[in-house]
Amino acid sequence: MTIPTHRVWRLGADIDTDLLAPGHAMKHGIDIIATHCLETVRPEFAREVQRGDVIVAGPNFGIGSSREQAAAALVHLGVAAVIAPSYSGLYFRNAFNLGLLLLTCAEAERLAEHDRIALDLAAPAVIAPDGTRLACEPIPGFLMDMVRAGGLMNQLRQRAGKEPLHA
């Protein structure tokens, strides 16, 4: 299945959870935390990101604390996926638990700011603007099920026959 996305937001390596969900905002709800997402490295990000945009980053995305708000802020802002060569283990699990797709792609850094890309989730692969397919590591089915459900809690609610927590 190929899903077109809006555009690429390019970040460097070692994007930590403090950049995604700054400590000073943690006393607030996710609606406020999200407005501060990446403010020290990309001040325009929270106000300009559009639903379906993707982040392409260098290695070690999500290093730092285990705060789940770091993934929740991106979900709240409508980010469709993060594409990077590697992730912090804690961030990886938090992201999928909250329904955020992470694609591990060794060649992620070939993508440029504002590129328009597509995602082939069946392969999985990223399709660059020139049609080049950048292979990604396989995603276990149970993690893709969580993404499709909008996160682990929504998946559990669906299994129990209840309405999802958010759309």
Stockholm file with secondary structure:
# STOCKHOLM 1.0

chainA/1-167         MTIPTHRVWRLGADIDTDLLAPGHAMKHGIDIIATHCLETVRPEFAREVQRGDVIVAGPNFGIGSSREQAAAALVHLGVAAVIAPSYSGLYFRNAFNLGLLLLTCAEAERLAEHDRIALDLAAPAVIAPDGTRLACEPIPGFLMDMVRAGGLMNQLRQRAGKEPLHA
#=GR chainA/1-167 SS CEEECSCEEECCSCCBHHHHSCGGGTTSCHHHHHHTTTTTTCTTHHHHCCTTCEEECCSSBTBSCCCTHHHHHHHHHTCCEEEESCBCHHHHHHHHHTTCEEEECTTGGGSCTTCCCEEETTTTEEECTTSCEEECCCCCHHHHHHHHHTSHHHHHHHHTTCCCSCC
#=GC SS_cons         CEEECSCEEECCSCCBHHHHSCGGGTTSCHHHHHHTTTTTTCTTHHHHCCTTCEEECCSSBTBSCCCTHHHHHHHHHTCCEEEESCBCHHHHHHHHHTTCEEEECTTGGGSCTTCCCEEETTTTEEECTTSCEEECCCCCHHHHHHHHHTSHHHHHHHHTTCCCSCC
//
